[in-house]
Amino acid sequence: MLMMPEAREKTVIKSGQTQSFKMTSCELLDQSDCPVFSQNDVYQGQSPPRQGAKRISQVGMKLKQCCLQTFTLQNFLNKFPIIHWLPKYRCDTFQSDLIAGLTVGLTVIPQGLAYAQVADLPAQFGLYSAFIGCFIYALMGTSKDITLGPTAILSLMTATFATRVSPVLPSGEKDTTIALLMTFMCGIFQFILGVLKLGILVNFISYPVINAFTTAAAITIGFGQVKNILGLDDIPDDFIDMVYLTFKKLPETRIWDMTMGLISFVLVTLLKIIRDLKWVKARDPENQVSIFHLILRKCLWIIGTASNAIVVISASGVVAILEYRGMTDYIRVTGHIKPGLPEFTLPRFQVDTGNVTLSTGQIFSNLGAGLVIVPLLSLVEAMAVGKAFARVNNYKIDPSQEFLAIGVSNIVSAFFQSYPVTGSFSRTAVNSQSGVRTPMGGVWTGGLVILALCVLTPWFYYIPKSALAAVIISAVIPMVEYHTVIELWRANKFDLVPYFITFICSLLVGIEYGILIGVGISLVMILYPTARPKIEYTYRPGVVIVTPTQGLNFPAAEYMESRALEKSLNGDDAPRHIVLNMEHMTDLDYTAIQSLKTLQVDCGLHNVMLVLTNGQSRVTERIQSANLKNVSMFETISEALTKLETSEEDAALTSVACKEEDCRL
């Protein structure tokens, strides 16, 4: 059926005045929800039409209903999953959670002290970051395996975005105000994402980008600890300068530090190998294993799991013995650590060290992209860990609830002098392998960290920096997933483009810019097919059928317009009429409609007809409301071709009749 809608003059009532002007309904946000009246429907000085009032009333009712359904006691209680599983808590579950929690605690204490070095903060801040998140996640988390705390990636991000731009205190340490404020702002950002259920934003960071960034960060972190292994000073944080000066200062290597670091690294690696041993008989159900062998295997697994703690304690004992015998300054140690729990303080939005003063605006300017990158990376890391272990242990997690749990954890942790925290893959693996059953295991982990802060801090003085460096290097080595390159090559070679760009830029330009560049490249690769969609062209005598294989929106509108006109005007039987097959289009935006108008005008200049077919109801309504003149719309391509053939015959007959009339004259 041929439809040729026409534009007409509209009159809109606003504030009791009549405004008359030319407009089309495609210029409205949504024609179905915007009351538009003609000149005959003017209600000057009267109430609006009943239809508009009815729609406003419906919107108000829906909004009220949404609020009533959202802000309820039940919804509030659902934000605390502990309410559902705590009444079912049993003694055997308590035993499993206790063992797992204490095991993870033995891992997080040395890791926390080591990661504080990566964050360029005093050692106690690694422990401050290791316990509050455990308690909050036990209340709000949906994964039984995840343990929140400091991680290598977030420690590096804290150093990059916060510590390095912080002023130096008279004591020589960096001011922690910016780092703590970043924790608070990360929590706010994550909490908002959870409330608005905007977890889709995390999906825009593709796997190749995440993997390349993680690998580059692991290399940066690992090589950054070589200076502590060798006992070198004055090594910068930028990767290129770091590598250059590390090799340049090799002659300044401290033998005792290097010996301690290498031995610690070898011991940690060997103990982890013992932990991961796969016993042959354990996989054979026909072979019975004696109780002695089971106990021996369990003991070896516990020793391997506590490898970090064992190595750090042993190294500290060696340093204490050396100092007792008067051999001081042979091995560099962590030094004095402030004992006790952190003070409860509000995050400060200004810095005043006496020598340097930074306003709130200057602080946020220094943080820059870190206000977005750090919370998103935190969520990406946590969701990757949570989904991996949920899949292995056959349960589901709620992403929006996880966002809320991690956000609240960071908000509360900021009041206890913590830098940003998230789920740790290594500690979550230990937690799962230890047989944890509920998030309550994190409570025991946090309790052990508190005990260490209250009792063991005097002994932390003797921990060698080289031993902590060995712990960090052994933790980040598994993050270098070189085999991913082979997998991407086999699956989709184009994914290697964002992978290598992210990896190279993270090392050369900076870890904070590498992730931004990688995300940008991924978005370009996603948007390019949208801007340059595949278009199929089918030729018939005097006609070209143009079929976009996907929806038509503003990035591709002008491209489709130019390509369709080009195919129409070029060729042996040009010009050809254009049949736009819209069977794959589910929607049209304003720019696309304007492109159709322009295409229709260009067709008229070249005596070419533009015919639209196979439009879905929503698309057809949009086109009709745009008042496209002299444009025909048909339900099928065959109807359009028939109409064009008829039009050609009519035009030919008219031309012949005109010639005969000229001859008679």
C-alpha positions as CSV (number, residue, x, y, z in Angstrom):
1,M,0.0,0.0,0.0
2,L,1.3,3.4,-1.0
3,M,1.6,5.9,1.9
4,M,2.8,9.5,1.5
5,P,2.4,11.3,4.8
6,E,2.5,15.1,4.7
7,A,3.8,17.7,7.2
8,R,1.2,19.9,8.9
9,E,1.2,22.9,11.1
10,K,1.2,22.1,14.9
11,T,0.0,24.3,17.8
12,V,1.3,23.5,21.2
13,I,-0.2,24.9,24.4
14,K,2.3,26.2,26.9
15,S,1.7,28.4,29.9
16,G,-1.7,29.5,28.5
17,Q,-0.3,30.8,25.3
18,T,-0.7,29.5,21.7
19,Q,2.5,28.8,19.8
20,S,2.1,27.8,16.2
21,F,5.1,26.5,14.2
22,K,6.1,23.8,11.8
23,M,7.3,20.6,13.4
24,T,7.3,16.9,12.9
25,S,6.7,14.3,15.6
26,C,10.1,12.8,14.9
27,E,11.5,15.9,16.5
28,L,9.7,15.0,19.7
29,L,11.3,12.6,22.2
30,D,8.5,10.1,22.0
31,Q,5.4,10.9,19.9
32,S,3.3,8.5,21.9
33,D,4.0,10.3,25.2
34,C,4.0,13.9,24.0
35,P,0.6,15.6,23.5
36,V,0.6,17.6,20.2
37,F,-2.5,19.5,19.1
38,S,-3.6,21.0,15.8
39,Q,-5.0,24.5,15.5
40,N,-8.5,23.1,15.9
41,D,-7.6,21.7,19.3
42,V,-6.4,24.9,21.0
43,Y,-7.4,25.1,24.7
44,Q,-6.4,28.6,25.5
45,G,-7.0,29.4,29.1
46,Q,-8.4,25.9,29.7
47,S,-7.1,22.7,31.2
48,P,-5.0,20.4,28.9
49,P,-6.7,17.7,26.9
50,R,-7.8,14.6,28.8
51,Q,-5.4,12.3,27.0
52,G,-2.3,14.3,28.2
53,A,-3.6,14.5,31.7
54,K,-4.3,10.8,31.7
55,R,-0.8,10.0,30.5
56,I,0.7,12.2,33.2
57,S,-1.5,10.5,35.8
58,Q,-0.3,7.1,34.5
59,V,3.4,8.1,34.7
60,G,2.8,9.4,38.3
61,M,1.1,6.1,39.3
62,K,4.0,4.0,37.8
63,L,6.6,6.2,39.6
64,K,4.7,5.8,42.9
65,Q,4.4,2.1,42.4
66,C,8.1,1.8,41.6
67,C,9.0,3.6,44.7
68,L,6.7,1.6,46.9
69,Q,8.2,-1.6,45.5
70,T,11.8,-0.4,45.9
71,F,11.9,1.2,49.3
72,T,10.5,-1.7,51.3
73,L,11.8,-3.4,54.4
74,Q,12.1,-6.7,52.5
75,N,14.3,-5.1,49.8
76,F,16.5,-3.6,52.6
77,L,16.9,-6.9,54.3
78,N,17.7,-8.6,51.0
79,K,20.8,-6.4,50.9
80,F,22.1,-8.5,53.8
81,P,22.3,-12.2,52.6
82,I,23.6,-13.2,56.0
83,I,20.0,-13.1,57.2
84,H,19.2,-16.0,54.9
85,W,22.1,-18.3,55.7
86,L,22.9,-17.6,59.3
87,P,19.8,-19.3,60.7
88,K,21.0,-22.5,59.0
89,Y,24.5,-22.2,60.5
90,R,25.8,-25.5,62.1
91,C,28.8,-26.6,64.1
92,D,30.4,-28.5,61.2
93,T,30.1,-25.3,59.1
94,F,31.6,-23.3,61.9
95,Q,34.6,-25.7,62.0
96,S,35.2,-25.5,58.2
97,D,34.9,-21.7,58.2
98,L,37.3,-21.4,61.2
99,I,40.0,-23.5,59.6
100,A,39.6,-21.7,56.2
101,G,39.6,-18.2,57.8
102,L,42.7,-18.8,59.9
103,T,44.5,-20.3,56.9
104,V,43.7,-17.3,54.8
105,G,44.8,-15.1,57.6
106,L,48.3,-16.6,57.6
107,T,48.4,-15.7,53.9
108,V,47.1,-12.2,54.1
109,I,49.3,-10.9,56.9
110,P,52.6,-11.2,55.0
111,Q,50.9,-10.3,51.7
112,G,49.4,-7.2,53.3
113,L,52.8,-6.1,54.6
114,A,54.3,-6.7,51.2
115,Y,51.6,-5.0,49.2
116,A,52.0,-1.9,51.3
117,Q,55.4,-1.6,49.7
118,V,53.9,-1.7,46.3
119,A,51.4,1.0,47.3
120,D,54.4,3.0,48.6
121,L,52.7,3.3,52.0
122,P,53.8,2.4,55.5
123,A,53.6,-1.4,56.2
124,Q,50.8,-1.2,58.7
125,F,48.4,0.2,56.0
126,G,48.5,-3.2,54.3
127,L,47.1,-4.8,57.5
128,Y,44.6,-1.9,57.9
129,S,43.3,-2.8,54.5
130,A,43.0,-6.5,55.3
131,F,40.3,-6.8,58.0
132,I,37.4,-4.3,57.7
133,G,36.4,-5.6,54.2
134,C,36.2,-9.2,55.6
135,F,33.6,-8.2,58.2
136,I,31.5,-6.1,55.7
137,Y,31.6,-8.8,53.1
138,A,30.4,-11.4,55.6
139,L,27.2,-9.3,56.0
140,M,26.6,-8.4,52.4
141,G,28.5,-10.8,50.1
142,T,27.0,-13.5,48.0
143,S,30.1,-15.6,47.4
144,K,31.3,-18.0,50.0
145,D,34.8,-18.0,48.6
146,I,35.8,-14.4,48.0
147,T,38.1,-12.7,50.6
148,L,38.4,-8.9,50.4
149,G,41.7,-7.2,51.1
150,P,44.7,-5.6,49.4
151,T,45.8,-7.0,46.0
152,A,48.8,-6.4,43.8
153,I,46.8,-4.6,41.1
154,L,45.1,-2.2,43.4
155,S,48.3,-1.6,45.4
156,L,50.0,-0.6,42.1
157,M,47.0,1.6,41.2
158,T,47.1,3.3,44.6
159,A,50.8,4.1,44.2
160,T,50.2,5.4,40.6
161,F,47.1,7.6,41.2
162,A,47.4,8.5,44.9
163,T,50.8,8.0,46.7
164,R,53.0,9.3,43.9
165,V,51.1,12.6,43.8
166,S,51.0,13.0,47.6
167,P,53.3,15.4,49.4
168,V,56.2,14.1,51.5
169,L,55.9,14.4,55.3
170,P,58.8,15.7,57.4
171,S,59.3,12.0,58.5
172,G,60.1,11.1,54.9
173,E,56.9,9.1,54.4
174,K,54.2,10.1,51.9
175,D,51.0,11.7,53.2
176,T,48.2,9.2,53.2
177,T,45.3,11.6,52.8
178,I,44.9,11.2,49.1
179,A,45.1,7.4,49.2
180,L,42.4,7.2,51.9
181,L,40.2,9.7,50.1
182,M,40.5,7.6,46.9
183,T,39.3,4.6,48.9
184,F,36.2,6.5,50.0
185,M,35.4,7.8,46.6
186,C,35.9,4.3,45.1
187,G,33.4,3.0,47.5
188,I,30.9,5.7,46.7
189,F,31.3,5.1,42.9
190,Q,30.9,1.3,43.4
191,F,27.9,1.7,45.7
192,I,26.2,4.0,43.1
193,L,26.8,1.4,40.4
194,G,25.3,-1.3,42.6
195,V,22.2,0.8,43.5
196,L,21.6,1.7,39.8
197,K,22.5,-1.8,38.7
198,L,25.1,-0.5,36.2
199,G,27.3,-3.6,36.1
200,I,27.1,-3.5,32.4
201,L,29.8,-0.8,32.5
202,V,32.3,-3.4,33.6
203,N,31.5,-5.5,30.5
204,F,33.1,-2.8,28.3
205,I,36.5,-3.8,29.5
206,S,37.2,-6.8,27.3
207,Y,39.0,-10.0,28.3
208,P,42.1,-9.3,26.0
209,V,42.4,-5.8,27.6
210,I,42.1,-7.1,31.1
211,N,44.5,-9.9,30.5
212,A,47.1,-7.7,28.8
213,F,46.8,-5.1,31.6
214,T,47.1,-7.7,34.3
215,T,50.2,-9.2,32.6
216,A,51.8,-5.8,32.2
217,A,51.0,-4.9,35.8
218,A,52.4,-8.1,37.1
219,I,55.7,-7.5,35.2
220,T,55.8,-3.9,36.5
221,I,55.2,-5.1,40.1
222,G,57.6,-8.0,39.9
223,F,60.4,-6.0,38.3
224,G,59.7,-3.2,40.8
225,Q,60.6,-5.5,43.6
226,V,64.0,-6.5,42.1
227,K,65.4,-3.4,43.7
228,N,64.4,-4.8,47.2
229,I,65.8,-8.2,46.3
230,L,69.2,-6.6,45.4
231,G,69.1,-3.9,48.0
232,L,69.3,-1.0,45.6
233,D,68.2,2.6,46.3
234,D,66.9,5.5,44.3
235,I,65.1,3.4,41.6
236,P,62.2,5.3,39.9
237,D,58.7,3.9,39.4
238,D,58.4,4.3,35.7
239,F,59.0,1.0,34.0
240,I,61.6,2.0,31.4
241,D,63.6,4.1,33.8
242,M,63.2,1.4,36.4
243,V,64.7,-1.3,34.1
244,Y,67.5,1.0,32.9
245,L,68.7,2.1,36.4
246,T,68.3,-1.3,37.9
247,F,70.8,-2.8,35.4
248,K,73.0,0.3,35.7
249,K,73.2,-0.1,39.5
250,L,73.8,-3.8,39.6
251,P,77.4,-3.2,40.9
252,E,75.8,-1.6,44.0
253,T,74.0,-4.9,44.9
254,R,74.0,-5.8,48.6
255,I,75.1,-9.4,48.9
256,W,73.2,-10.1,52.1
257,D,69.9,-8.7,50.8
258,M,70.3,-10.6,47.5
259,T,71.1,-13.9,49.3
260,M,68.1,-13.5,51.6
261,G,65.8,-12.5,48.8
262,L,66.8,-15.4,46.5
263,I,66.6,-18.0,49.2
264,S,63.1,-16.7,50.3
265,F,61.9,-16.8,46.7
266,V,63.1,-20.4,46.2
267,L,61.6,-21.5,49.4
268,V,58.2,-19.9,48.7
269,T,58.2,-21.4,45.2
270,L,59.0,-24.9,46.5
271,L,56.4,-24.8,49.3
272,K,53.8,-23.7,46.8
273,I,54.7,-26.6,44.5
274,I,54.3,-29.0,47.4
275,R,50.8,-27.5,48.1
276,D,49.8,-28.0,44.5
277,L,51.0,-31.6,44.3
278,K,48.4,-34.0,42.7
279,W,48.6,-37.4,44.4
280,V,48.1,-40.3,42.0
281,K,46.4,-42.5,44.4
282,A,44.0,-39.8,45.5
283,R,42.5,-39.8,42.0
284,D,42.1,-43.6,41.9
285,P,39.0,-44.7,43.9
286,E,40.1,-48.4,43.9
287,N,43.3,-47.6,46.0
288,Q,42.7,-47.1,49.7
289,V,44.9,-44.4,51.3
290,S,46.0,-45.0,54.8
291,I,45.2,-42.4,57.6
292,F,49.0,-41.8,57.9
293,H,49.3,-40.7,54.3
294,L,46.1,-38.6,54.5
295,I,47.5,-36.8,57.6
296,L,50.9,-36.3,55.9
297,R,49.3,-34.9,52.7
298,K,47.2,-32.5,54.8
299,C,50.2,-31.3,56.7
300,L,52.1,-30.7,53.5
301,W,49.2,-28.8,52.1
302,I,49.0,-26.6,55.2
303,I,52.7,-26.0,55.0
304,G,52.4,-25.1,51.3
305,T,49.4,-22.8,52.0
306,A,51.2,-21.0,54.8
307,S,54.4,-20.7,52.7
308,N,54.4,-16.9,52.8
309,A,54.1,-16.8,56.6
310,I,56.6,-19.6,57.1
311,V,59.2,-17.9,54.9
312,V,58.7,-14.4,56.4
313,I,58.8,-15.7,60.0
314,S,62.0,-17.7,59.2
315,A,63.6,-14.7,57.5
316,S,62.7,-12.5,60.5
317,G,64.2,-15.0,62.9
318,V,67.5,-14.9,60.9
319,V,67.6,-11.1,61.0
320,A,66.8,-11.1,64.8
321,I,69.7,-13.6,65.4
322,L,72.1,-11.5,63.3
323,E,71.2,-8.3,65.2
324,Y,71.5,-10.1,68.5
325,R,75.1,-11.0,67.5
326,G,75.7,-7.4,66.6
327,M,75.5,-7.8,62.8
328,T,73.3,-4.8,62.1
329,D,72.6,-3.2,58.8
330,Y,73.5,-6.3,56.9
331,I,69.9,-6.8,55.7
332,R,67.4,-4.0,55.3
333,V,64.3,-4.6,57.4
334,T,60.8,-3.2,57.4
335,G,61.4,-1.2,60.5
336,H,59.1,0.1,63.1
337,I,55.4,-0.5,62.5
338,K,52.8,1.4,64.4
339,P,51.2,-1.1,66.9
340,G,47.5,-1.4,67.6
341,L,44.3,-0.8,65.5
342,P,44.0,2.1,63.2
343,E,42.3,5.2,64.4
344,F,38.7,5.8,63.3
345,T,39.0,9.1,61.3
346,L,36.8,10.7,58.7
347,P,38.4,11.0,55.2
348,R,39.9,14.5,54.7
349,F,39.2,16.5,51.6
350,Q,42.2,18.7,52.1
351,V,45.9,18.2,52.6
352,D,48.0,20.4,55.0
353,T,51.4,19.0,55.9
354,G,52.7,22.4,57.1
355,N,54.8,22.8,54.0
356,V,52.3,21.8,51.3
357,T,48.6,22.6,51.2
358,L,46.2,21.0,48.7
359,S,42.6,22.0,48.3
360,T,39.7,19.6,47.4
361,G,39.8,20.6,43.8
362,Q,43.6,20.0,43.6
363,I,43.2,16.6,45.2
364,F,40.6,15.5,42.7
365,S,42.6,16.9,39.9
366,N,45.6,14.8,41.0
367,L,43.5,11.7,41.3
368,G,42.1,12.3,37.7
369,A,41.1,9.2,35.9
370,G,41.9,7.1,39.0
371,L,38.5,8.0,40.4
372,V,37.0,5.9,37.6
373,I,39.7,3.4,36.7
374,V,40.4,2.1,40.2
375,P,36.8,1.3,41.2
376,L,36.1,-0.3,37.8
377,L,39.3,-2.4,38.0
378,S,38.3,-3.4,41.6
379,L,34.9,-4.6,40.4
380,V,36.4,-6.4,37.4
381,E,38.9,-8.2,39.6
382,A,36.3,-9.2,42.1
383,M,33.7,-10.3,39.6
384,A,36.3,-12.4,37.7
385,V,37.3,-14.1,40.9
386,G,33.7,-14.5,42.2
387,K,32.4,-16.0,38.9
388,A,35.3,-18.3,38.5
389,F,34.9,-20.0,41.9
390,A,31.1,-19.8,41.8
391,R,31.3,-21.9,38.6
392,V,33.7,-24.4,40.1
393,N,31.7,-24.8,43.3
394,N,28.3,-24.7,41.6
395,Y,26.5,-21.7,43.0
396,K,25.5,-18.3,41.7
397,I,26.5,-14.8,42.7
398,D,24.5,-11.6,42.4
399,P,26.6,-9.0,40.5
400,S,24.6,-6.0,41.8
401,Q,24.8,-7.2,45.3
402,E,28.6,-7.7,44.9
403,F,28.9,-4.1,43.8
404,L,27.1,-3.0,46.9
405,A,29.2,-5.2,49.2
406,I,32.5,-4.1,47.7
407,G,31.4,-0.4,47.7
408,V,30.3,-0.4,51.3
409,S,33.5,-2.3,52.2
410,N,35.6,0.5,50.7
411,I,33.5,3.3,52.2
412,V,33.8,1.8,55.7
413,S,37.4,0.9,55.2
414,A,38.3,4.5,54.4
415,F,37.4,5.4,58.0
416,F,39.9,2.9,59.2
417,Q,42.9,4.1,57.1
418,S,42.6,1.5,54.3
419,Y,43.5,1.9,50.7
420,P,41.2,0.3,48.1
421,V,40.4,-3.4,48.5
422,T,38.8,-6.1,46.3
423,G,38.7,-9.8,46.0
424,S,42.1,-11.5,45.8
425,F,42.4,-14.5,43.5
426,S,45.3,-16.2,45.4
427,R,43.6,-15.9,48.8
428,T,40.2,-16.8,47.4
429,A,41.8,-19.9,46.0
430,V,43.2,-20.8,49.4
431,N,39.9,-20.1,51.0
432,S,38.1,-22.4,48.6
433,Q,40.7,-25.2,48.9
434,S,40.5,-24.9,52.7
435,G,36.8,-25.9,52.6
436,V,35.1,-22.7,53.5
437,R,31.3,-22.9,53.4
438,T,30.0,-19.4,54.1
439,P,31.3,-15.8,54.1
440,M,31.8,-16.2,57.8
441,G,35.3,-17.5,57.1
442,G,36.2,-13.9,56.4
443,V,35.4,-13.0,60.0
444,W,38.1,-15.3,61.3
445,T,40.5,-13.9,58.8
446,G,39.8,-10.3,59.9
447,G,40.1,-11.4,63.5
448,L,43.5,-12.9,63.0
449,V,44.7,-9.7,61.3
450,I,43.4,-7.7,64.3
451,L,45.3,-10.0,66.6
452,A,48.5,-9.5,64.6
453,L,48.1,-5.7,64.8
454,C,47.6,-5.8,68.5
455,V,50.2,-8.3,69.5
456,L,52.8,-9.1,66.7
457,T,53.7,-5.6,65.4
458,P,56.9,-5.4,67.5
459,W,58.1,-8.5,65.8
460,F,57.4,-7.2,62.3
461,Y,60.3,-4.8,62.8
462,Y,62.7,-7.7,61.8
463,I,60.9,-8.7,58.5
464,P,63.5,-8.2,55.7
465,K,62.4,-6.1,52.7
466,S,64.0,-8.7,50.4
467,A,61.8,-11.5,51.9
468,L,58.6,-9.4,51.3
469,A,59.8,-8.7,47.8
470,A,60.2,-12.5,47.2
471,V,56.6,-13.0,48.5
472,I,55.3,-10.3,46.0
473,I,57.2,-11.7,43.1
474,S,56.0,-15.2,43.7
475,A,52.4,-13.9,44.0
476,V,52.5,-12.0,40.7
477,I,54.2,-14.6,38.5
478,P,51.0,-16.6,38.0
479,M,49.4,-13.4,36.7
480,V,51.6,-13.4,33.6
481,E,49.4,-15.5,31.4
482,Y,51.5,-15.8,28.3
483,H,49.5,-18.7,27.0
484,T,46.6,-16.3,26.4
485,V,48.4,-15.0,23.2
486,I,48.1,-18.5,21.7
487,E,44.5,-18.9,22.7
488,L,43.6,-15.5,21.1
489,W,45.5,-16.4,18.0
490,R,43.5,-19.6,17.6
491,A,40.1,-18.0,18.6
492,N,40.1,-14.6,17.0
493,K,43.3,-12.9,15.7
494,F,41.8,-9.5,15.8
495,D,41.7,-9.7,19.6
496,L,45.4,-9.6,19.6
497,V,45.3,-5.9,18.5
498,P,43.9,-4.5,21.7
499,Y,45.9,-7.1,23.7
500,F,49.3,-6.0,22.4
501,I,48.4,-2.3,22.3
502,T,47.3,-2.5,25.9
503,F,50.4,-4.5,26.9
504,I,52.9,-2.3,25.2
505,C,51.3,1.0,26.2
506,S,51.0,-0.1,29.9
507,L,54.7,-0.8,30.0
508,L,55.9,2.2,27.9
509,V,53.4,5.0,28.6
510,G,52.2,4.0,32.0
511,I,50.0,1.4,33.6
512,E,47.2,4.0,34.1
513,Y,47.2,5.1,30.5
514,G,47.6,1.6,29.1
515,I,44.2,0.5,30.4
516,L,42.5,3.6,29.0
517,I,44.1,3.1,25.6
518,G,43.1,-0.6,25.6
519,V,39.5,0.2,26.5
520,G,39.4,2.9,23.8
521,I,40.7,0.5,21.1
522,S,38.1,-2.1,22.2
523,L,35.3,0.4,21.9
524,V,36.5,1.5,18.4
525,M,36.5,-2.2,17.3
526,I,33.0,-2.6,18.7
527,L,31.7,0.6,17.2
528,Y,33.3,0.3,13.7
529,P,30.8,-2.3,12.5
530,T,28.1,-0.1,13.7
531,A,29.5,2.9,11.8
532,R,30.3,0.9,8.7
533,P,27.7,-1.9,8.6
534,K,27.7,-4.6,6.0
535,I,25.2,-3.7,3.3
536,E,24.0,-6.2,0.7
537,Y,23.2,-5.0,-2.9
538,T,20.9,-6.9,-5.2
539,Y,20.5,-5.6,-8.8
540,R,17.3,-5.9,-10.9
541,P,16.7,-4.2,-14.2
542,G,16.7,-0.5,-13.4
543,V,16.6,-1.2,-9.6
544,V,19.1,-1.7,-6.8
545,I,17.8,-3.3,-3.6
546,V,19.8,-2.0,-0.6
547,T,19.7,-4.3,2.5
548,P,21.6,-3.2,5.6
549,T,22.3,-6.3,7.7
550,Q,21.8,-4.6,11.0
551,G,20.0,-1.6,12.5
552,L,20.5,1.9,11.2
553,N,21.6,4.5,13.7
554,F,23.5,7.8,13.5
555,P,27.1,6.4,13.1
556,A,26.1,4.6,9.9
557,A,23.3,6.9,8.5
558,E,25.5,9.0,6.3
559,Y,27.5,6.0,5.1
560,M,24.4,4.1,4.0
561,E,23.0,7.2,2.3
562,S,26.2,7.8,0.2
563,R,26.6,4.1,-0.6
564,A,23.0,3.7,-1.8
565,L,23.2,6.8,-4.0
566,E,26.6,5.6,-5.4
567,K,25.2,2.2,-6.4
568,S,22.1,3.9,-7.9
569,L,24.0,6.3,-10.1
570,N,26.9,4.1,-11.2
571,G,26.7,1.2,-13.6
572,D,25.6,0.3,-17.1
573,D,21.8,0.8,-16.6
574,A,22.2,3.8,-14.2
575,P,20.4,5.6,-12.8
576,R,18.6,2.9,-10.9
577,H,15.7,3.3,-8.5
578,I,16.5,2.4,-4.9
579,V,14.5,-0.1,-2.9
580,L,15.6,0.1,0.8
581,N,14.9,-3.3,2.4
582,M,14.4,-2.6,6.1
583,E,13.8,-6.2,7.3
584,H,16.9,-6.1,9.7
585,M,16.1,-2.7,11.1
586,T,14.6,-2.7,14.6
587,D,14.8,1.1,15.2
588,L,15.7,4.4,13.6
589,D,17.1,7.4,15.4
590,Y,16.7,11.1,14.4
591,T,19.9,11.2,12.4
592,A,19.0,8.1,10.4
593,I,15.6,9.7,9.5
594,Q,17.3,12.9,8.4
595,S,19.6,10.8,6.2
596,L,16.6,9.2,4.6
597,K,15.2,12.7,3.9
598,T,18.5,13.8,2.3
599,L,18.7,10.6,0.3
600,Q,15.1,11.2,-0.9
601,V,16.0,14.8,-2.0
602,D,19.1,13.5,-3.8
603,C,17.1,10.8,-5.6
604,G,14.6,13.5,-6.8
605,L,17.5,15.5,-8.3
606,H,18.5,12.5,-10.4
607,N,14.9,11.3,-11.3
608,V,15.3,8.3,-9.1
609,M,12.6,6.8,-6.9
610,L,13.2,5.8,-3.3
611,V,11.0,3.0,-2.1
612,L,11.0,1.5,1.5
613,T,10.0,-2.1,2.2
614,N,9.7,-4.6,5.0
615,G,9.6,-2.1,7.7
616,Q,8.8,-3.2,11.2
617,S,5.9,-1.4,13.0
618,R,8.2,0.8,15.2
619,V,10.3,1.7,12.2
620,T,7.3,2.4,10.0
621,E,5.8,4.7,12.6
622,R,9.0,6.7,13.0
623,I,9.2,7.2,9.2
624,Q,5.5,8.2,8.9
625,S,5.9,10.7,11.7
626,A,8.9,12.2,9.8
627,N,6.6,13.4,7.0
628,L,8.9,12.2,4.2
629,K,7.4,13.5,0.9
630,N,7.1,11.4,-2.2
631,V,8.4,8.3,-0.5
632,S,6.5,5.1,-1.0
633,M,6.4,2.3,1.6
634,F,5.4,-1.3,0.9
635,E,5.1,-4.4,2.9
636,T,7.2,-6.6,0.6
637,I,9.9,-6.2,-2.0
638,S,7.8,-7.8,-4.7
639,E,5.1,-5.1,-4.2
640,A,7.8,-2.4,-4.4
641,L,9.2,-3.9,-7.7
642,T,5.7,-4.2,-9.2
643,K,5.0,-0.6,-8.3
644,L,8.3,0.6,-9.9
645,E,7.6,-1.4,-13.0
646,T,4.1,0.1,-13.3
647,S,5.6,3.6,-12.7
648,E,8.2,2.9,-15.5
649,E,5.4,1.8,-17.9
650,D,3.3,4.8,-17.1
651,A,6.3,7.1,-17.6
652,A,7.1,5.4,-20.9
653,L,3.5,5.7,-22.2
654,T,3.4,9.4,-21.1
655,S,6.7,10.0,-23.0
656,V,5.3,8.3,-26.2
657,A,2.1,10.3,-25.9
658,C,4.0,13.5,-25.6
659,K,6.2,12.7,-28.6
660,E,3.0,11.9,-30.8
661,E,1.5,15.1,-29.7
662,D,4.6,17.0,-30.7
663,C,4.5,15.3,-34.1
664,R,0.9,16.4,-34.7
665,L,1.8,19.9,-33.8
